[in-house]
């Protein structure tokens, strides 16, 4: 027998607009700070005759930021939508904590919030990885001429110097994405009346794959 249907009040549009404005504010703040940094560092590197080195670093940082931010946002959006409980009668209209009643958004409202939330988190992922641009630059310009190999795993020396650091970065990124998905799934499952924990099971599988990697 199905539990009674609840018609929770959808999340108002200003809430979604808040996330959009927050993302825009973060972007403008980062752009302003980076513009000042670029101006002064260009003068410094130019005075030393290494301006081309600075512009290469800036291109690599921008490329790493863009790729990581976009990929993170897409994957997080997908994870958020997968772990969101289905709409309809499974949603409680509110969560009672003591004498306070906290209104819970509908599943449709949560799905609409998935995109701006994923974009904001993706930006922070991109900033974090762009700080390690040298790791990816070394991998992109790696040399495979070394004949020295590891006697146990039969890996060349270039693998440990250039490839393994990138794989460790990607494994850490996947683990962080999995933990975020797990937290979101647990929070959403707590507000699910049927408590089927389908989203938690899916998020746990992703987390275990990341740990295994």
DOKEKE-860052 format. One record per atom (N, C-alpha, C, CB): x, y, z. Coordinates in steps of 0.05 Angstrom, whole numbers, padded with zeros to 5 digits, always signed. Glycine has a CB too. Layout:
BEGIN
XYZ ...
END
This chain:
BEGIN
+00017-00024+00000 +00000+00000+00000 +00018+00025+00000 -00019+00000+00024 +00011+00043-00018 +00027+00067-00020 +00020+00087+00003 +00023+00081-00047 +00041+00101+00013 +00035+00121+00032 +00020+00144+00020 +00061+00131+00045 +00007+00161+00036 -00008+00183+00025 +00009+00202+00009 -00022+00198+00047 -00003+00214-00011 +00011+00232-00029 +00014+00259-00015 -00003+00235-00056 +00038+00270-00018 +00044+00297-00007 +00050+00315-00030 +00067+00296+00013 +00039+00339-00028 +00044+00359-00049 +00061+00381-00036 +00017+00371-00060 +00087+00376-00036 +00106+00396-00024 +00108+00420-00042 +00134+00383-00020 +00112+00443-00029 +00114+00468-00043 +00141+00468-00059 +00113+00492-00024 +00140+00472-00085 +00165+00472-00101 +00184+00494-00091 +00159+00475-00131 +00209+00489-00096 +00229+00509-00089 +00225+00534-00106 +00258+00498-00092 +00222+00557-00094 +00217+00581-00110 +00240+00587-00129 +00212+00605-00092 +00233+00602-00150 +00253+00610-00170 +00275+00627-00159 +00239+00624-00193 +00270+00645-00139 +00292+00660-00128 +00315+00643-00117 +00282+00678-00107 +00308+00619-00107 +00329+00601-00096 +00347+00592-00118 +00316+00577-00082 +00336+00585-00141 +00353+00577-00163 +00369+00601-00174 +00336+00565-00186 +00356+00624-00175 +00370+00648-00183 +00393+00656-00165 +00351+00671-00186 +00390+00649-00139 +00411+00654-00120 +00437+00639-00127 +00403+00647-00091 +00434+00614-00135 +00457+00598-00142 +00470+00608-00168 +00450+00568-00145 +00453+00617-00186 +00464+00628-00211 +00479+00654-00206 +00441+00634-00231 +00468+00671-00189 +00482+00696-00182 +00507+00691-00166 +00463+00715-00166 +00506+00670-00149 +00530+00663-00134 +00552+00654-00152 +00524+00642-00113 +00546+00637-00171 +00566+00627-00190 +00577+00650-00207 +00553+00606-00209 +00560+00669-00215 +00569+00692-00230 +00588+00710-00213 +00546+00709-00241 +00580+00713-00188 +00597+00730-00170 +00624+00717-00165 +00583+00734-00143 +00625+00691-00162 +00650+00676-00158 +00667+00679-00183 +00646+00646-00152 +00655+00677-00207 +00670+00679-00232 +00682+00707-00235 +00652+00673-00255 +00666+00728-00229 +00676+00755-00232 +00698+00761-00212 +00653+00775-00229 +00695+00751-00188 +00716+00755-00168 +00742+00742-00176 +00707+00744-00141 +00740+00717-00186 +00764+00703-00195 +00777+00718-00219 +00758+00674-00203 +00760+00727-00238 +00770+00741-00261 +00784+00767-00253 +00747+00747-00280 +00773+00782-00234 +00786+00807-00226 +00813+00802-00213 +00767+00822-00206 +00814+00782-00195 +00839+00776-00182 +00860+00766-00202 +00835+00755-00160 +00852+00749-00220 +00870+00738-00239 +00880+00760-00259 +00858+00716-00255 +00863+00779-00265 +00872+00800-00284 +00894+00817-00271 +00848+00819-00291 +00891+00823-00246 +00912+00838-00232 +00938+00822-00231 +00903+00846-00203 +00936+00796-00225 +00959+00779-00223 +00973+00777-00250 +00952+00752-00213 +00957+00774-00271 +00968+00771-00298 +00984+00796-00306 +00946+00765-00319 +00973+00819-00300 +00986+00844-00308 +01013+00847-00295 +00968+00868-00300 +01015+00843-00269 +01040+00847-00255 +01060+00825-00262 +01036+00847-00225 +01051+00801-00265 +01070+00779-00272 +01080+00782-00300 +01057+00752-00268 +01064+00792-00318 +01073+00797-00346 +01096+00818-00346 +01050+00807-00363 +01093+00839-00330 +01114+00858-00328 +01140+00846-00316 +01105+00882-00310 +01136+00829-00296 +01160+00817-00283 +01174+00798-00302 +01151+00802-00257 +01160+00779-00314 +01173+00760-00332 +01184+00775-00357 +01153+00739-00341 +01170+00795-00366 +01180+00810-00389 +01206+00824-00384 +01160+00830-00399 +01209+00835-00359 +01234+00848-00352 +01258+00829-00350 +01231+00862-00325 +01252+00803-00346 +01273+00783-00344 +01278+00768-00370 +01266+00762-00322 +01261+00774-00390 +01263+00761-00416 +01251+00733-00417 +01292+00759-00423 +01234+00726-00399 +01221+00700-00398 +01190+00702-00401 +01228+00685-00373 +01182+00721-00417 +01153+00726-00420 +01140+00702-00433 +01148+00751-00437 +01153+00688-00452 +01142+00665-00465 +01137+00642-00445 +01160+00655-00488 +01154+00640-00425 +01151+00619-00404 +01125+00625-00388 +01175+00618-00386 +01121+00650-00382 +01097+00657-00366 +01072+00652-00382 +01098+00687-00358 +01072+00659-00408 +01047+00654-00424 +01042+00625-00428 +01050+00668-00451 +01063+00608-00429 +01059+00579-00431 +01046+00569-00405 +01086+00565-00437 +01056+00578-00382 +01044+00570-00357 +01015+00579-00355 +01060+00582-00334 +01009+00603-00365 +00982+00613-00364 +00964+00596-00382 +00981+00642-00372 +00973+00589-00405 +00957+00572-00423 +00952+00545-00411 +00971+00568-00450 +00972+00533-00398 +00968+00507-00386 +00949+00508-00362 +00995+00495-00376 +00951+00529-00346 +00933+00533-00324 +00904+00536-00333 +00941+00556-00307 +00901+00552-00354 +00874+00557-00365 +00862+00531-00377 +00875+00579-00386 +00879+00516-00391 +00869+00491-00403 +00862+00471-00382 +00891+00479-00421 +00879+00468-00361 +00872+00449-00339 +00847+00457-00325 +00896+00447-00320 +00845+00483-00319 +00821+00493-00306 +00796+00488-00322 +00823+00523-00300 +00797+00494-00348 +00773+00491-00365 +00765+00462-00367 +00778+00502-00392 +00784+00444-00372 +00777+00415-00375 +00767+00404-00350 +00802+00400-00385 +00780+00408-00327 +00772+00397-00302 +00745+00408-00293 +00793+00402-00280 +00741+00434-00296 +00716+00447-00288 +00692+00436-00304 +00718+00477-00291 +00696+00434-00330 +00674+00425-00347 +00667+00395-00342 +00681+00429-00377 +00688+00378-00341 +00684+00350-00337 +00672+00345-00309 +00710+00334-00340 +00682+00359-00289 +00671+00356-00262 +00642+00364-00260 +00688+00373-00242 +00636+00387-00273 +00608+00396-00272 +00589+00376-00286 +00605+00423-00286 +00598+00365-00308 +00581+00346-00323 +00577+00320-00306 +00593+00339-00350 +00598+00310-00295 +00596+00285-00280 +00581+00289-00254 +00624+00274-00273 +00585+00312-00240 +00571+00317-00216 +00541+00321-00221 +00582+00342-00202 +00535+00334-00243 +00506+00337-00250 +00493+00310-00254 +00504+00355-00275 +00508+00293-00268 +00497+00266-00273 +00494+00250-00247 +00515+00251-00292 +00514+00252-00229 +00512+00239-00203 +00489+00250-00186 +00538+00241-00188 +00486+00276-00186 +00464+00288-00170 +00437+00279-00180 +00466+00318-00172 +00434+00277-00206 +00408+00269-00217 +00403+00239-00212 +00406+00275-00247 +00424+00223-00212 +00421+00195-00207 +00413+00188-00178 +00446+00180-00215 +00425+00203-00159 +00419+00197-00131 +00395+00212-00121 +00444+00204-00115 +00383+00230-00137 +00359+00244-00127 +00335+00224-00127 +00352+00268-00146 +00321+00221-00105 +00297+00203-00104 +00277+00211-00125 +00285+00203-00076 +00261+00192-00134 +00240+00198-00154 +00219+00217-00143 +00227+00173-00164 +00207+00232-00161 +00186+00251-00152 +00160+00236-00146 +00182+00272-00174 +00142+00251-00133 +00116+00239-00127 +00112+00235-00097 +00113+00213-00141 +00100+00212-00091 +00091+00208-00064 +00113+00201-00044 +00071+00186-00064 +00138+00197-00054 +00159+00188-00036 +00172+00212-00021 +00180+00174-00052 +00163+00236-00027 +00176+00259-00015 +00159+00269+00009 +00179+00281-00035 +00172+00274+00031 +00159+00287+00054 +00156+00317+00049 +00175+00282+00080 +00134+00328+00059 +00131+00357+00054 +00149+00374+00072 +00102+00365+00060 +00157+00363+00095 +00175+00378+00113 +00190+00358+00131 +00160+00399+00129 +00211+00368+00143 +00227+00352+00161 +00225+00365+00189 +00257+00350+00152 +00216+00349+00208 +00211+00360+00235 +00236+00356+00252 +00187+00346+00248 +00248+00377+00262 +00271+00377+00280 +00263+00392+00305 +00297+00389+00266 +00256+00378+00326 +00247+00391+00350 +00220+00405+00345 +00267+00411+00360 +00220+00431+00349 +00196+00447+00345 +00196+00461+00318 +00192+00467+00367 +00217+00457+00303 +00221+00470+00277 +00214+00451+00254 +00249+00481+00274 +00199+00461+00235 +00192+00446+00211 +00207+00458+00187 +00162+00446+00206 +00225+00442+00175 +00241+00452+00152 +00228+00441+00126 +00270+00442+00154 +00220+00459+00109 +00207+00451+00083 +00227+00438+00065 +00194+00476+00070 +00220+00415+00054 +00238+00400+00036 +00230+00406+00007 +00237+00370+00043 +00248+00414-00010 +00241+00418-00038 +00232+00392-00051 +00265+00431-00053 +00216+00395-00072 +00208+00372-00088 +00231+00361-00104 +00184+00380-00106 +00227+00337-00114 +00248+00324-00131 +00254+00340-00155 +00240+00296-00138 +00233+00352-00168 +00237+00369-00191 +00254+00393-00185 +00211+00378-00203 +00249+00405-00161 +00265+00429-00153 +00294+00421-00148 +00253+00442-00128 +00298+00398-00136 +00325+00388-00131 +00340+00383-00157 +00325+00363-00113 +00326+00372-00176 +00339+00367-00202 +00347+00393-00216 +00321+00350-00220 +00330+00414-00213 +00337+00440-00225 +00361+00452-00211 +00313+00459-00223 +00365+00446-00185 +00388+00457-00171 +00413+00441-00177 +00382+00457-00141 +00411+00418-00189 +00434+00401-00194 +00454+00415-00212 +00426+00374-00206 +00445+00428-00233 +00463+00441-00252 +00479+00464-00240 +00447+00451-00276 +00466+00484-00227 +00483+00506-00215 +00501+00496-00193 +00465+00527-00204 +00492+00477-00177 +00510+00466-00156 +00534+00452-00168 +00494+00447-00137 +00529+00436-00189 +00551+00422-00202 +00571+00442-00215 +00540+00403-00223 +00561+00464-00226 +00578+00484-00238 +00596+00497-00217 +00562+00505-00253 +00584+00504-00194 +00600+00517-00173 +00622+00499-00163 +00582+00526-00150 +00615+00474-00157 +00635+00455-00148 +00656+00449-00169 +00622+00428-00139 +00647+00448-00194 +00666+00443-00216 +00686+00466-00218 +00651+00441-00242 +00678+00491-00213 +00696+00513-00214 +00718+00510-00192 +00681+00540-00210 +00710+00502-00169 +00730+00498-00147 +00748+00475-00153 +00716+00494-00121 +00738+00454-00166 +00756+00432-00175 +00776+00443-00195 +00739+00409-00187 +00766+00459-00214 +00784+00470-00235 +00806+00487-00223 +00769+00486-00255 +00799+00504-00203 +00819+00520-00190 +00839+00504-00175 +00805+00540-00170 +00830+00483-00162 +00849+00465-00147 +00868+00452-00166 +00833+00444-00131 +00859+00442-00188 +00877+00427-00207 +00894+00446-00222 +00860+00410-00226 +00885+00470-00228 +00902+00489-00243 +00926+00497-00227 +00885+00514-00251 +00925+00495-00201 +00949+00501-00184 +00971+00480-00189 +00941+00502-00155 +00963+00456-00198 +00983+00435-00203 +00988+00432-00233 +00973+00408-00192 +00988+00454-00247 +00990+00454-00276 +01017+00441-00285 +00988+00482-00287 +01038+00444-00269 +01064+00433-00277 +01063+00403-00279 +01085+00441-00256 +01046+00389-00263 +01044+00360-00265 +01034+00352-00293 +01026+00349-00243 +01014+00366-00302 +01002+00360-00328 +01020+00370-00351 +00975+00373-00331 +01035+00392-00346 +01054+00401-00367 +01076+00381-00371 +01065+00429-00359 +01087+00370-00349 +01107+00349-00351 +01097+00324-00365 +01118+00341-00323 +01072+00317-00360 +01061+00294-00374 +01057+00299-00404 +01034+00286-00362 +01049+00324-00411 +01045+00330-00439 +01071+00332-00454 +01030+00357-00442 +01093+00338-00440 +01119+00340-00454 +01138+00318-00444 +01131+00367-00448 +01127+00296-00437 +01143+00274-00426 +01161+00262-00448 +01126+00252-00414 +01183+00250-00438 +01202+00237-00456 +01200+00207-00452 +01231+00248-00452 +01200+00192-00474 +01199+00162-00472 +01224+00149-00482 +01175+00152-00488 +01246+00164-00482 +01271+00153-00492 +01287+00138-00471 +01289+00175-00503 +01278+00139-00446 +01293+00126-00425 +01290+00095-00427 +01283+00135-00397 +01312+00081-00424 +01312+00052-00426 +01312+00039-00398 +01336+00042-00442 +01312+00055-00377 +01312+00044-00350 +01283+00035-00343 +01322+00065-00330 +01280+00010-00334 +01254+00000-00327 +01254-00010-00299 +01245-00023-00347 +01231-00011-00287 +01228-00021-00260 +01229-00051-00260 +01201-00012-00247 +01247-00064-00244 +01250-00093-00245 +01225-00109-00235 +01274-00101-00229 +01207-00095-00220 +01184-00110-00209 +01160-00107-00227 +01177-00099-00181 +01153-00083-00235 +01129-00078-00251 +01135-00074-00280 +01113-00055-00241 +01161-00074-00287 +01170-00071-00315 +01160-00045-00327 +01161-00095-00331 +01160-00024-00311 +01151+00003-00320 +01176+00020-00325 +01132+00016-00300 +01175+00036-00346 +01198+00054-00351 +01200+00076-00330 +01197+00066-00380 +01223+00088-00329 +01226+00109-00309 +01208+00133-00315 +01255+00119-00309 +01202+00138-00340 +01185+00161-00347 +01156+00157-00336 +01184+00164-00378 +01148+00132-00333 +01121+00127-00321 +01119+00138-00293 +01115+00097-00321 +01139+00134-00277 +01139+00143-00249 +01143+00173-00247 +01160+00128-00233 +01157+00184-00266 +01163+00213-00265 +01141+00230-00277 +01189+00219-00280 +01127+00220-00297 +01107+00237-00312 +01079+00226-00311 +01116+00240-00340 +01075+00200-00315 +01048+00189-00317 +01035+00183-00290 +01049+00163-00333 +01050+00171-00272 +01039+00164-00246 +01028+00188-00230 +01060+00150-00229 +01042+00211-00230 +01031+00235-00216 +01004+00243-00227 +01049+00258-00217 +01000+00241-00254 +00974+00249-00266 +00953+00228-00258 +00977+00250-00296 +00960+00203-00258 +00941+00182-00249 +00932+00186-00220 +00952+00155-00254 +00951+00194-00203 +00944+00199-00175 +00926+00223-00173 +00970+00204-00159 +00930+00244-00189 +00913+00267-00189 +00884+00259-00197 +00924+00289-00207 +00882+00243-00218 +00856+00234-00228 +00842+00216-00208 +00859+00220-00255 +00858+00199-00195 +00845+00182-00174 +00835+00198-00151 +00866+00161-00164 +00850+00218-00142 +00841+00235-00121 +00816+00251-00129 +00863+00254-00112 +00815+00260-00154 +00792+00274-00164 +00767+00256-00164 +00797+00285-00192 +00770+00232-00173 +00748+00213-00174 +00738+00207-00146 +00756+00187-00188 +00757+00204-00127 +00749+00199-00099 +00733+00223-00087 +00774+00193-00082 +00742+00247-00093 +00728+00271-00083 +00700+00273-00095 +00744+00296-00090 +00697+00268-00121 +00671+00268-00133 +00653+00247-00121 +00673+00264-00163 +00664+00223-00116 +00648+00201-00104 +00639+00208-00076 +00665+00176-00104 +00657+00221-00060 +00649+00229-00033 +00627+00250-00033 +00674+00240-00017 +00629+00269-00051 +00608+00289-00054 +00581+00276-00061 +00616+00310-00074 +00582+00258-00081 +00558+00244-00088 +00546+00227-00066 +00563+00226-00112 +00564+00215-00050 +00555+00199-00027 +00541+00217-00006 +00578+00184-00014 +00553+00240+00000 +00541+00258+00019 +00513+00268+00010 +00559+00283+00024 +00511+00275-00016 +00486+00284-00026 +00465+00262-00025 +00489+00294-00055 +00473+00237-00032 +00455+00215-00032 +00444+00209-00004 +00468+00190-00043 +00462+00211+00016 +00453+00206+00044 +00434+00227+00053 +00478+00205+00063 +00440+00252+00047 +00422+00274+00055 +00394+00271+00042 +00434+00301+00048 +00394+00264+00017 +00369+00261+00003 +00353+00236+00013 +00373+00259-00027 +00368+00215+00020 +00355+00191+00029 +00342+00196+00057 +00375+00168+00031 +00353+00213+00073 +00342+00219+00099 +00314+00232+00096 +00361+00237+00115 +00311+00247+00075 +00285+00261+00071 +00266+00245+00054 +00290+00288+00058 +00273+00220+00047 +00256+00203+00031 +00238+00186+00049 +00273+00185+00012 +00212+00188+00045 +00193+00174+00063 +00197+00144+00063 +00165+00182+00056 +00201+00132+00039 +00203+00103+00037 +00231+00093+00046 +00198+00095+00009 +00250+00111+00046 +00278+00104+00055 +00288+00079+00041 +00278+00099+00085 +00285+00079+00014 +00295+00056-00002 +00325+00057-00005 +00281+00056-00029 +00337+00080-00002 +00366+00084-00004 +00377+00074-00031 +00380+00069+00019 +00362+00077-00052 +00371+00070-00078 +00394+00088-00087 +00349+00071-00099 +00391+00114-00082 +00413+00132-00089 +00438+00127-00073 +00404+00161-00085 +00434+00120-00047 +00458+00115-00030 +00473+00090-00040 +00449+00110-00001 +00458+00070-00049 +00471+00046-00059 +00487+00052-00084 +00450+00024-00066 +00476+00068-00102 +00490+00076-00126 +00515+00092-00120 +00472+00092-00145 +00512+00112-00102 +00535+00128-00094 +00556+00112-00080 +00526+00151-00076 +00548+00092-00064 +00567+00075-00051 +00583+00058-00071 +00553+00057-00031 +00570+00049-00091 +00584+00034-00112 +00605+00051-00126 +00563+00023-00133 +00597+00076-00132 +00617+00094-00145 +00640+00100-00126 +00603+00120-00153 +00634+00103-00100 +00655+00108-00081 +00674+00085-00078 +00643+00115-00054 +00663+00060-00078 +00680+00037-00076 +00698+00033-00101 +00663+00012-00072 +00687+00040-00124 +00704+00039-00148 +00727+00059-00147 +00686+00045-00173 +00721+00083-00136 +00742+00103-00133 +00763+00094-00113 +00730+00130-00125 +00755+00082-00091 +00774+00072-00071 +00791+00049-00083 +00759+00062-00046 +00778+00031-00099 +00793+00010-00111 +00814+00020-00131 +00774-00009-00126 +00806+00041-00146 +00825+00053-00164 +00849+00065-00149 +00812+00074-00181 
END
